[in-house]
């Protein structure tokens, strides 16, 4: 078994800060809750991206939305992981 290092790569990413600034690639789905959950039900929104594998992956405020290599699909990354993995490019 050998030891390997990943190749450096440059990514495009935007932090999901809230509904006022929904990044490209983030979709909104409006749902109605089960009346048993909220005492009569209510409308709420969830946010998601579609990954390169075609999966719907939910995102939360503060997550970083990273653009896949194809330039079309995206995936979320939690802020603490993003900070440990990436640094700004000048």
DRENMAR-869151 format. One line per field, with one value per residue (C-alpha): residue number from 0; residue in three letters; chain; x, y, z. Coordinates in nm, 3 decimals, always signed. Example, Ala and Ser with C-alpha at 12.3 -4.5 7.8 and 13.67 -1.06 7.14 Angstrom:
# residues 2
k = (0, 1)
r = (ALA, SER)
c = (A, A)
X = (+1.230, +1.367)
Y = (-0.450, -0.106)
Z = (+0.780, +0.714)
# end
This chain:
# residues 90
k = (0, 1, 2, 3, 4, 5, 6, 7, 8, 9, 10, 11, 12, 13, 14, 15, 16, 17, 18, 19, 20, 21, 22, 23, 24, 25, 26, 27, 28, 29, 30, 31, 32, 33, 34, 35, 36, 37, 38, 39, 40, 41, 42, 43, 44, 45, 46, 47, 48, 49, 50, 51, 52, 53, 54, 55, 56, 57, 58, 59, 60, 61, 62, 63, 64, 65, 66, 67, 68, 69, 70, 71, 72, 73, 74, 75, 76, 77, 78, 79, 80, 81, 82, 83, 84, 85, 86, 87, 88, 89)
r = (UNK, UNK, UNK, UNK, UNK, UNK, UNK, UNK, UNK, UNK, UNK, UNK, UNK, UNK, UNK, UNK, UNK, UNK, UNK, UNK, UNK, UNK, UNK, UNK, UNK, UNK, UNK, UNK, UNK, UNK, UNK, UNK, UNK, UNK, UNK, UNK, UNK, UNK, UNK, UNK, UNK, UNK, UNK, UNK, UNK, UNK, UNK, UNK, UNK, UNK, UNK, UNK, UNK, UNK, UNK, UNK, UNK, UNK, UNK, UNK, UNK, UNK, UNK, UNK, UNK, UNK, UNK, UNK, UNK, UNK, UNK, UNK, UNK, UNK, UNK, UNK, UNK, UNK, UNK, UNK, UNK, UNK, UNK, UNK, UNK, UNK, UNK, UNK, UNK, UNK)
c = (A, A, A, A, A, A, A, A, A, A, A, A, A, A, A, A, A, A, A, A, A, A, A, A, A, A, A, A, A, A, A, A, A, A, A, A, A, A, A, A, A, A, A, A, A, A, A, A, A, A, A, A, A, A, A, A, A, A, A, A, A, A, A, A, A, A, A, A, A, A, A, A, A, A, A, A, A, A, A, A, A, A, A, A, A, A, A, A, A, A)
X = (+0.000, +0.132, +0.073, -0.100, -0.185, -0.480, -0.400, -0.456, -0.772, -0.952, -1.325, -1.613, -1.821, -2.082, -2.201, -2.577, -2.662, -3.039, -3.342, -3.246, -2.942, -3.013, -2.699, -2.712, -2.787, -2.996, -3.361, -3.655, -3.932, -4.238, -4.400, -4.698, -4.624, -4.821, -5.093, -4.985, -4.635, -4.734, -5.086, -5.272, -4.990, -4.803, -4.618, -4.237, -3.953, -3.658, -3.352, -3.156, -2.901, -2.878, -2.545, -2.346, -2.505, -2.854, -2.933, -3.137, -2.925, -3.068, -2.872, -2.893, -2.810, -2.433, -2.348, -2.108, -2.243, -1.960, -1.990, -1.899, -1.643, -1.922, -2.017, -2.385, -2.427, -2.346, -2.290, -2.305, -2.019, -2.053, -1.868, -1.621, -1.518, -1.495, -1.264, -1.033, -1.025, -1.017, -0.849, -0.914, -0.727, -0.581)
Y = (+0.000, +0.345, +0.694, +0.948, +1.318, +1.466, +1.698, +2.066, +2.198, +2.529, +2.527, +2.771, +2.805, +3.035, +3.038, +2.994, +3.287, +3.293, +3.330, +3.683, +3.547, +3.201, +3.087, +2.950, +2.578, +2.588, +2.498, +2.569, +2.324, +2.436, +2.169, +2.144, +1.979, +1.697, +1.854, +1.626, +1.779, +2.144, +2.135, +2.201, +2.198, +2.483, +2.569, +2.570, +2.573, +2.340, +2.409, +2.155, +2.101, +1.825, +1.643, +1.504, +1.166, +1.311, +1.305, +1.573, +1.687, +1.932, +2.239, +2.463, +2.827, +2.862, +2.564, +2.627, +2.533, +2.393, +2.370, +2.030, +1.994, +1.978, +2.337, +2.240, +2.028, +2.126, +1.978, +2.125, +2.145, +2.232, +2.552, +2.382, +2.126, +2.395, +2.605, +2.307, +2.202, +2.521, +2.860, +3.169, +3.205, +3.546)
Z = (+0.000, -0.093, +0.041, -0.183, -0.176, -0.360, -0.648, -0.582, -0.740, -0.755, -0.686, -0.717, -0.401, -0.250, +0.110, +0.153, +0.380, +0.360, +0.143, +0.037, -0.150, -0.291, -0.479, -0.830, -0.818, -0.498, -0.540, -0.310, -0.234, -0.038, +0.174, +0.407, +0.739, +0.890, +1.107, +1.393, +1.390, +1.426, +1.565, +1.240, +0.989, +0.826, +0.509, +0.514, +0.263, +0.226, +0.013, -0.188, -0.464, -0.722, -0.706, -0.998, -0.913, -0.958, -0.586, -0.412, -0.116, +0.137, +0.243, +0.549, +0.602, +0.639, +0.417, +0.130, -0.214, -0.425, -0.802, -0.948, -1.225, -1.484, -1.396, -1.364, -1.053, -0.694, -0.351, +0.000, +0.248, +0.618, +0.717, +0.954, +0.691, +0.423, +0.643, +0.707, +0.341, +0.134, +0.138, -0.076, -0.405, -0.481)
# end
